[in-house]
Amino acid sequence: MLIGVPLETAQGETRVAVTPETAKKLKAQGHTVKVQSGAGVAASAPDEAYAAVGAEI
């Protein structure tokens, strides 16, 4: 399954739909995870953290 993680557009929102740890678990289950660039920045999860667990940016 392809799972997309978009950047939150609501003013002041600091949550992200999928953390790097969750992305890692989803990848281990065989899913493809694509993360919009900057999606996790407000939640202290930079693009590099997602890339490190195999998510596509």
Order of alpha helices (4+ residues) and beta strands (2+ residues): beta-alpha-beta-alpha
